[in-house]
Amino acid sequence: MASWHDLQLALRHLDHVCSLLAYQSSTIDNTYLHRVAVIQHTFLSVIPIPLPHTHPNRSQLCFYSQPLNYSEQLDILRTLMMVCRHFTAAAMALELTRSFDATRVLTVSCMAALADTIVRIPAADTPCRFTLHMQGAGGGPFPGTPFGFDVQMTFAVQSESLLFPDAHLAAVRTRVLDYFHSQKKYCTRGVCAVSMGTFYAVWRGRV
């Protein structure tokens, strides 16, 4: 996968396959398991994790730094939302084990990283107002202050004890943590920060 077009095709095909499996649950066995498996494989092995925004070679090594039109941005985010809904519905219908819990948490964290990096890209034709606010360029009560995820006390800590059945999954967790840890400069005191698992606001040093 090396372009926005490839990502659009992958997400659209994934949404289509999951929709077909959902509609044919009366004729196909274990459709929940099939939906979870194909989504997990796509996000953990096919779609690359974005490099941190502070990576020195991000523009050369990460295709997420390529220009993006507003229509493409909107299509990717909408399709990603649909795939996330498929995954949530299917995963909640399956029996939970320690290894499955680790994999489903990691899958959603990959979705969060993908959504975050796409939202932060100013569209080449018509920049989205939400993108400008995320980048700290939209005005309002926090002018010039970007917003970001804080994973230090939630995903970072909680995922330490997760049982990953494959070493590749541990490497994916590291890349997700690298991506979100690079946003520490955004989540400073006086910034409204979004915590994965908890929502809180920090304003002028007071919670």
Beta strands, then each sheet from edge to edge (+ up, - down):
strand 1: 149-150
strand 2: 194-195
strand 3: 198-199
sheet 1: 1+ 2+ 3-
end
